[in-house]
Amino acid sequence: MWITEAIFSAIIFGLASVIMKSSTLRKQIEQYLLWGLYLAGGLFFYSQCYKEIYLSNNIFLYIWAILIGLGSFYGNWFVIKALEVGPASLTAPMLSLNIPLIIIMSIFIYHEEISIIKIAIIVSLFAAIIVVKIDPNEKLVIKDNKWFIWVILGSLFLFLREGGLKITQEIKLNNTIVLLYSYIFCFILSSTAIILKEKRIFKADINLNKTSFSIAYLMKIMKEKNRSYGIIFGLITGFCSGLGLYLYSQALLTGPTSLVALIFSARSLVIVLLSYILHKERLSLFQKCSVILLCLGLSLASFIK
């Protein structure tokens, strides 16, 4: 049973990244995509822990919920930016660069032992970056050099999320509740981002001077295709993320951690395959080598005890 759960967790997580890429190809507004993502994800986490929700007097729970929320929100924001100018089959695996940072943090802060496997992970993932950077054909699929900036920033903010969850686990906080509060915070951030963006558009459009900027106005324009479709894609992405995480946690309950993590890391291959089939993405020889190095690093991570 755990094998089925682990396989589906990898497929669903991979599907979430491909759906996000589909949204960028349709030029949908990213603020609405994130709004839908955090609405669906927040509802999913609430369904998992609503019986355990409590108002804690531990200030660190709320501090880390905000920090992890910032990591998640801006991490996903930069992921979307990277997907707008680069292939999902390369972007999504490249964002696993936060793994070496988590390993380094674990060594220096929690005094975990350095091992050959950990060194191999760091080397393979950073080698993947170098291979892409020296690829003479990178401009064939990476439309803008900003892709490298978005990937690095996305990795750093995702490190804040993943590393933050490791810290909250170490200080014995309930990570499901932390994630719920983080998603609520992200939902507020995405709502604010929508208001600010629409207010700028509203002020710039001279045809709207006679219309008042209000909640009713926002609800009206949400029905427009590039906005409503962004919300729909975000809802689907958020549901896939929540369901994938749930299946992954269920597989860990009964299956061996190393094998479950190894299967889950195969989501990068799912992204490559689905992007090839659905978006007709093509990778150069250098980029294929980079994906192989990334998948190798992710696979080795599953053997860390």
C-alpha positions in Angstrom: 0.0 0.0 0.0 2.8 2.4 0.9 4.4 1.9 -2.6 1.1 3.1 -4.2 0.9 6.1 -1.9 4.5 7.1 -2.6 4.1 6.7 -6.4 0.9 8.8 -6.4 2.5 11.4 -4.2 5.3 11.9 -6.7 2.9 12.0 -9.7 0.6 14.5 -8.0 3.4 16.8 -6.9 4.9 16.7 -10.4 1.4 17.4 -11.9 1.2 20.5 -9.6 4.4 22.0 -11.2 3.2 21.3 -14.7 -0.2 22.9 -14.0 1.6 26.0 -12.7 3.6 26.0 -16.0 0.4 25.8 -18.0 -0.9 28.8 -16.1 2.1 30.9 -17.2 1.8 29.8 -20.8 -1.8 31.2 -20.7 -0.5 34.5 -19.4 -2.6 34.3 -16.3 -2.0 36.8 -13.5 0.3 35.2 -10.9 -1.3 36.9 -8.0 -4.6 35.1 -8.7 -2.8 31.8 -9.2 -1.2 32.2 -5.7 -4.5 33.3 -4.2 -6.2 30.1 -5.4 -3.2 28.0 -4.4 -3.2 29.2 -0.8 -6.9 29.0 -0.5 -7.1 25.4 -1.6 -3.9 24.4 0.4 -5.1 26.2 3.5 -8.5 24.4 3.4 -6.7 21.1 2.9 -4.4 21.6 5.9 -7.4 22.7 7.9 -9.2 19.5 7.1 -6.2 17.6 8.4 -5.8 19.3 11.7 -9.0 21.1 12.6 -9.5 19.0 15.7 -6.0 19.9 17.0 -6.1 23.7 16.3 -5.3 25.7 19.4 -4.2 29.2 20.4 -0.7 28.7 21.7 1.1 31.1 24.1 4.4 30.0 22.3 5.4 33.1 20.3 7.8 31.0 18.3 4.9 29.1 16.7 3.6 32.3 15.1 7.1 33.7 14.3 8.0 30.6 12.4 4.6 30.3 10.8 5.2 33.8 9.3 8.8 33.1 8.3 7.8 29.8 6.6 4.9 31.6 5.0 7.3 34.2 3.6 9.5 31.4 2.3 6.5 29.6 0.7 4.9 32.7 -0.8 8.0 34.3 -2.4 9.4 30.9 -3.2 6.4 30.1 -5.3 6.3 33.7 -6.7 9.9 33.3 -8.0 9.0 29.8 -9.3 6.3 31.3 -11.4 8.7 34.0 -12.7 11.2 31.3 -13.6 8.5 29.2 -15.3 7.5 32.2 -17.4 10.9 32.2 -19.1 12.2 28.7 -18.8 11.1 25.0 -19.2 9.3 23.4 -16.2 11.3 20.2 -16.9 14.4 22.1 -15.9 13.1 24.7 -13.5 11.3 22.4 -11.1 14.2 20.1 -10.4 16.7 23.0 -10.3 14.7 24.4 -7.3 15.9 21.4 -5.3 19.1 23.5 -4.7 17.7 24.2 -1.3 18.6 20.6 -0.2 22.4 21.4 0.0 21.5 24.5 2.1 19.4 22.3 4.5 22.3 19.8 4.7 24.8 22.6 5.5 22.4 24.1 8.1 22.0 20.6 9.7 25.8 20.2 9.9 26.6 23.6 11.4 23.6 24.2 13.6 22.5 20.7 14.7 26.0 19.2 14.4 25.0 16.4 12.2 27.8 14.4 10.8 29.1 15.1 7.3 29.1 12.0 5.1 30.2 10.9 1.6 26.5 10.9 0.6 25.9 14.5 1.7 29.1 15.6 -0.1 27.9 13.8 -3.2 24.5 15.5 -3.0 26.0 19.0 -2.8 28.5 18.3 -5.6 25.9 16.8 -7.9 23.3 19.6 -7.5 25.8 22.4 -7.9 27.4 20.6 -10.9 23.9 20.7 -12.4 23.9 24.5 -12.2 27.3 24.7 -13.8 26.3 22.4 -16.7 23.3 24.5 -17.5 25.3 27.8 -17.3 28.0 26.6 -19.7 25.4 25.1 -22.2 26.0 26.9 -25.5 22.3 26.2 -26.5 20.7 27.4 -23.3 19.0 30.4 -25.1 17.0 27.9 -27.2 14.7 27.2 -24.2 15.7 29.8 -21.6 14.3 33.0 -23.0 15.8 35.3 -20.4 19.0 35.3 -18.2 16.7 36.4 -15.4 15.7 32.7 -15.2 18.9 32.1 -13.2 18.1 34.9 -10.8 14.5 33.6 -10.3 15.7 30.0 -9.7 18.3 31.1 -7.1 15.9 33.4 -5.3 13.2 30.7 -5.5 15.6 28.2 -4.0 16.6 30.5 -1.2 13.0 31.3 -0.2 12.1 27.6 -0.4 15.1 26.9 1.8 13.5 29.3 4.3 10.3 27.1 4.1 12.0 23.7 4.2 14.7 24.7 6.7 12.1 26.4 8.8 10.0 23.2 9.0 13.1 21.3 10.1 13.7 23.9 12.9 10.0 23.8 14.0 10.3 20.0 14.1 13.4 20.2 16.3 11.7 22.5 18.8 8.7 20.1 18.9 6.1 22.3 17.3 3.1 20.7 15.4 4.2 21.2 11.8 0.7 20.7 10.4 -0.6 23.6 12.5 2.4 25.7 11.6 1.7 25.0 7.9 -2.0 25.9 8.4 -1.0 29.3 9.9 1.6 29.8 7.2 -1.0 29.2 4.5 -3.4 31.6 6.2 -0.6 34.2 6.2 0.2 33.5 2.5 -3.5 33.9 1.7 -3.5 37.3 3.3 -0.3 38.2 1.3 -1.8 37.1 -2.0 -5.0 39.0 -1.3 -3.0 42.1 -0.6 -0.9 41.6 -3.7 -4.1 41.4 -5.8 -5.5 44.6 -4.3 -2.2 46.5 -4.9 -1.9 45.2 -8.5 -5.5 46.0 -9.4 -5.3 49.4 -7.7 -2.3 50.3 -10.0 -4.2 49.1 -13.1 -7.3 51.0 -11.9 -5.3 54.3 -11.5 -3.6 53.9 -14.9 -6.9 53.2 -16.8 -8.4 56.6 -17.6 -11.7 54.9 -18.6 -12.3 53.8 -15.0 -12.1 57.2 -13.4 -15.8 57.3 -12.9 -15.8 53.9 -11.2 -15.0 53.5 -7.5 -12.3 51.1 -6.5 -14.1 48.7 -4.1 -14.7 45.1 -3.1 -17.6 45.0 -5.5 -15.3 46.1 -8.3 -12.7 43.5 -7.4 -15.3 40.7 -7.4 -16.5 41.9 -10.8 -13.1 41.8 -12.5 -12.3 38.4 -10.9 -14.8 36.9 -13.4 -12.5 37.9 -16.3 -10.8 35.0 -17.9 -7.1 35.8 -17.2 -8.1 36.2 -13.5 -10.8 33.5 -13.0 -8.7 30.9 -14.8 -5.7 31.9 -12.7 -7.7 31.2 -9.6 -8.9 27.8 -11.0 -5.4 26.8 -11.9 -4.3 27.9 -8.4 -7.0 25.9 -6.7 -6.0 22.8 -8.6 -2.3 23.4 -7.8 -3.0 24.0 -4.2 -5.1 20.8 -3.9 -2.4 18.7 -5.7 0.2 20.1 -3.3 -1.8 19.3 -0.2 -2.9 15.9 -1.5 0.7 15.0 -2.6 2.0 16.0 0.8 -0.7 13.9 2.6 0.0 10.8 0.5 3.8 11.2 1.1 3.2 11.4 4.9 1.0 8.4 4.8 3.6 6.4 2.9 6.2 7.3 5.5 4.0 5.8 8.3 4.2 2.2 6.9 7.1 2.2 4.4 10.9 2.5 4.7 11.9 6.2 4.8 14.8 5.7 2.3 12.6 4.0 -0.3 9.6 6.4 0.1 11.9 9.4 -0.2 13.6 7.9 -3.3 10.2 7.3 -5.0 9.0 10.8 -4.0 12.2 12.4 -5.5 11.2 10.9 -8.9 8.6 13.7 -9.2 11.3 15.5 -11.2 11.1 12.8 -13.8 7.3 13.1 -13.8 7.7 16.8 -14.5 10.1 16.2 -17.4 7.8 13.6 -18.9 4.6 15.6 -18.6 6.3 18.8 -19.8 7.5 16.9 -22.9 4.0 15.4 -23.6 1.8 18.4 -22.7 4.0 21.4 -23.4 6.3 19.9 -26.1 9.3 21.1 -24.2 12.7 20.0 -25.5 16.0 20.0 -23.6 19.5 20.2 -25.0 22.1 17.6 -24.3 23.6 19.7 -21.5 20.2 20.3 -19.9 19.4 16.6 -20.0 22.7 16.0 -18.2 21.7 18.6 -15.7 18.4 16.9 -15.0 20.2 13.6 -14.5 22.6 15.2 -12.0 19.6 16.8 -10.2 17.7 13.5 -10.0 20.9 11.8 -8.8 21.3 14.3 -6.0 17.6 13.9 -5.0 17.9 10.1 -5.1 21.0 10.2 -2.8 19.1 12.4 -0.4 16.8 9.5 0.4 19.7 7.5 1.9 20.5 10.1 4.5 19.6 8.6 7.9 
